[in-house]
Amino acid sequence: MSPYIYGIKNGVHVIDLRQTLTKLKEAYEYVKASAEEGRVPLFVGTKTQIQRIVKEEADRCGSPYINFRWLGGLLTNFGTVKQSIARMKTFEEIAGDDGNYEGVIKKEALMMERKRVKLERSLGGVRNMKSIPSMLFITDCHREQLALREAQKLGIPVVGISDTNCDPTGIDFMIPGNDDSPRAVALYANVISTAVLEGLAVRKQTRIESIPEEKAPARKAKTVTKDFAKRAGKTPDKKVEPTPAKSEKKASVAEVKVIEENAPVVEKIVAVENAPVVGMKVVEDNAPVSKKKASDAKAKPAVKVKAAEKKAPAAKVKIAEKKTPVTKKVPVKKAKPAAKVRATEQKTENAGKEKAPEKKANAAKTTKTKKSETDK
């Protein structure tokens, strides 16, 4: 720090304030430019006499801060830090707005409250920080060596206050000044916070200005179309619009008829749907009453053709349905020979009657023979 020391008086090193002012201006410009890009610094100051100042200035510009103790790995191991922040938020939800811990046992509530207070002291200022900060503002670089080393590992730029007992190497924007007195630290922190506020204000203004510039051509196009529509409604061009529309309408009707005669059913329907019906309607709106009737008369045959096309396949289907059950009933009719069955039944009855006396005669013969044998 020898280049920044003005002299020694009563064994105390006095810092050159002219160099302090130039370095503070450089830091101010850098912080303002970074705030215009949306990058906000992390305020770090853990001395007891500086804790309140750091918190007030960070809250004034809406930046995160660490004012109690720097946790090792806060930047290099930010994933676990996010987990502990989530734990703190869960404890706050359980405690409620009043902090009564309703529905929780008294002993568990006391343990949760102790953990919550401990996390609140060390991580209360970083609770809304979702990612690693893009810049650090350290009030005492000699005391906050851990924060400085982590920022150097991750390549994060550092704006720091260095006293005569501090090594300025590794500090990107060094401000030579007294880091022990609260008034001096309050002055430096106030300058940095105002730089952040100004940068954010410029960023917001540029965003507001860029939005109407993008929407301006769209508004102009809308006004032009409205004016054009009004002009067209007041003074329609009868020479240009109706004549080509009529010729297109006649040609389209002729083409539809040819397609309907030669194409299959599906293609006919598609052709009718793709016919320029919209163009015909536009011409009818702009045309006089006599022309409307003529266009309606020409449009009717297309409707009749649709009806005829729809009826034709239905008739074919009905004929096919009538023929199919007839073919199924033919073998059933042939399988009913009633006269033949009756003739065969009569024959069997006559044959039975003829065989009955023969059976009786044979029985009488057998009895006679048996008697003769017994007599013998």
ZIDABEL-V559766 format. One line per field, one symbol per residue. ss: DSSP state (h for helix, s for strand, l for the rest). burial: + if it has 16 or more other ideal C-beta (glycine too) atoms within 10 Angstrom, else -. A space follows every 10 residues. Layout:
ss = ???
burial = ???
//
This chain:
ss = lhhhsssssl lsssslhhhh hhhhhhhhhh hhhhhhllll lsssllllll hhhhhhhhhh hlllssllll lllllllhhh hhhhhhhhhh hhhhhlllll lllllhhhhh hhhhhhhhhh hhhhhhllll llllssssll llllhhhhhh hhhhllssss ssllllllll llssssllll lhhhhhhhhh hhhhhhhhhh hhhhhhhhhh hhhhhhhhhh hhhhhhhhhh hhhhllllll hhhhhhhhhh hhhhhhhhhh hhllhhhhhh hhhlllhhhh hhhhhhllhh hhhhhhhhhh hhhhhhhhhh hhhhhhhhhh hhhhhhhhhh hhhhlllhhh hhhhhhhhhh hhhhhhhhhh hhhhhhhhhh hhhhhl
burial = ---+------ ----+---++ --++--++-+ ++-+++---+ +++++++--+ +-+++-++-- +-++++++-+ +--++--+-- +--++--+-- ++-++----- +-------+- -+---+--+- -+++++--+- --+-++++++ ++++--++-+ +----+++++ ++++-+---- +-+++++++- ---+++-++- ++++++++++ ---------- ---------- ---------- ---------- -+--++--+- -++--+--++ -------+-- ++--++---+ --++--+--- ----+---+- -+--+---+- ---------- ---------- ---------- ---------- ---------- ---------- ------
//
